[in-house]
Amino acid sequence: MNRIAFPVAVLLLSASASATSLELPAQKPGLWRTTMTGEKIPGGSRSYNMCLDAASLAEAKASADAHLKNDCSKNDVHMQGSTWIAESTCTLSGMHVVAHSETTFSGDDAFHSEITSSYDSPKQSKTNSVMAVDGKYLGACAPGQKPGVPEAQK
């Protein structure tokens, strides 16, 4: 994936929503904190802040669209109540990945995703993973902060 480090589930959901003419809630430009929590993440969680502008949001969507077109044999999305549900089957660097995500948005300034995936490769047996991803708008980007570049939290 390119230098835009958005959570995989949100990217897949965004691109698949456009493919099915569903309209995702707009994400507010500015500084966002994304926290990923799961058993496969060293230390149990990882957070980063990223400045997002219209261009970096469009770049992330274009990258997700290209990934889905080139690497995925299945990509379905639908809404169930206020929850966006995405199902995908993809091959990434020789690994077969099947993912299910459920995402809820709180307006344009927060989201929560639950992602369940399984993956295998010629070199390793099937592995299952469960991860939560939370995004929260923090306000305006700092002066001089480069959009689309994650800053790891200490």
C-alpha positions in Angstrom: 0.0 0.0 0.0 1.2 3.6 -0.5 2.4 5.9 2.3 -1.2 6.7 3.4 -1.6 4.4 6.3 -5.3 4.3 6.7 -6.8 1.2 8.4 -7.4 -1.5 5.8 -11.1 -2.0 6.7 -12.0 1.7 6.2 -10.1 1.8 2.9 -11.9 -1.4 1.7 -15.2 0.0 2.9 -14.7 3.3 1.2 -13.7 1.9 -2.2 -16.4 -0.8 -2.1 -19.0 1.8 -1.2 -18.1 3.8 -4.3 -18.4 0.7 -6.4 -21.9 0.0 -5.3 -23.1 3.7 -5.3 -23.5 3.8 -1.5 -22.3 7.1 0.0 -20.1 6.9 3.0 -20.2 9.7 5.5 -17.6 12.4 4.6 -14.5 12.4 6.7 -13.6 15.9 8.1 -10.2 17.2 6.9 -7.8 18.0 9.7 -5.8 16.1 12.3 -6.9 12.5 13.1 -5.8 10.0 15.7 -6.2 6.4 14.7 -5.8 3.6 17.2 -5.6 -0.1 16.2 -6.1 -2.7 19.0 -5.6 -6.4 18.5 -3.8 -9.5 19.6 -1.4 -9.5 16.6 -0.3 -5.9 17.3 2.9 -5.7 19.3 2.0 -4.4 22.8 -1.7 -4.8 22.0 -2.3 -1.5 20.4 -0.8 1.2 18.1 -1.8 4.8 17.6 -0.8 7.5 15.2 -1.9 11.0 14.3 -2.2 12.0 10.7 -3.1 15.3 9.0 -5.7 14.7 6.3 -6.6 17.2 3.6 -8.9 16.7 0.5 -5.9 15.5 -1.6 -4.7 12.9 0.9 -8.2 11.6 1.3 -8.6 11.3 -2.5 -5.2 9.6 -2.8 -6.2 7.0 -0.2 -9.5 6.3 -2.0 -7.7 6.0 -5.3 -5.2 3.6 -3.8 -8.0 1.5 -2.3 -9.9 1.4 -5.6 -6.7 0.2 -7.4 -6.0 -2.4 -4.7 -9.6 -3.8 -4.9 -9.5 -3.9 -8.7 -6.1 -5.6 -8.9 -6.0 -7.8 -5.9 -9.5 -8.8 -4.8 -11.8 -11.4 -6.2 -14.7 -10.4 -3.8 -15.6 -7.0 -2.3 -19.1 -6.6 -1.1 -20.5 -3.8 1.1 -23.9 -3.1 2.5 -25.5 -1.3 5.4 -27.3 -3.0 8.2 -29.0 -0.3 10.3 -26.3 2.3 10.8 -23.4 -0.2 10.4 -21.4 -0.5 7.2 -20.5 -4.2 6.6 -17.7 -5.1 4.2 -16.7 -8.6 3.0 -13.5 -9.1 0.9 -11.3 -11.8 -0.5 -7.9 -10.6 -1.7 -4.4 -11.8 -2.5 -1.7 -9.6 -1.1 2.0 -10.4 -1.6 1.2 -14.1 -2.0 -1.1 -14.2 1.0 -4.8 -15.1 0.6 -6.8 -12.8 2.9 -10.5 -13.1 3.8 -11.8 -10.1 5.8 -15.1 -9.0 7.4 -15.4 -5.5 8.8 -18.2 -3.7 10.6 -17.9 0.1 10.8 -20.0 2.8 12.5 -19.5 6.5 12.0 -20.2 9.2 14.6 -20.8 12.1 12.2 -17.8 13.2 10.3 -15.4 13.2 13.3 -15.2 9.6 14.6 -15.5 6.0 13.5 -15.1 2.5 15.0 -14.4 -0.7 13.0 -14.3 -4.3 14.1 -12.3 -6.4 11.7 -12.1 -10.2 11.6 -9.6 -11.7 9.0 -8.0 -14.9 8.1 -4.9 -15.2 6.0 -2.5 -17.9 4.7 0.5 -18.1 2.5 2.6 -20.8 1.0 5.0 -20.4 3.9 2.6 -20.3 6.8 -0.6 -22.0 7.9 -3.9 -20.2 8.2 -3.9 -17.4 10.8 -7.0 -15.6 12.2 -6.9 -12.1 13.5 -9.4 -9.8 15.3 -8.7 -6.0 15.4 -10.5 -2.9 16.4 -9.8 0.4 14.7 -10.9 3.7 16.2 -10.5 7.1 14.5 -11.1 10.5 16.1 -10.9 14.0 14.7 -8.6 16.1 16.9 -8.9 19.5 15.3 -6.9 21.5 12.7 -3.5 20.2 11.5 -0.4 21.9 13.0 1.2 24.6 10.9 3.7 22.9 8.5 2.3 19.4 9.1 2.5 17.3 6.0 -0.9 15.8 5.0 -1.0 12.0 4.6 2.1 11.2 6.7 1.4 9.3 9.9 3.2 10.4 13.1 3.6 7.5 15.6 2.4 8.2 19.1 4.9 7.7 22.0 
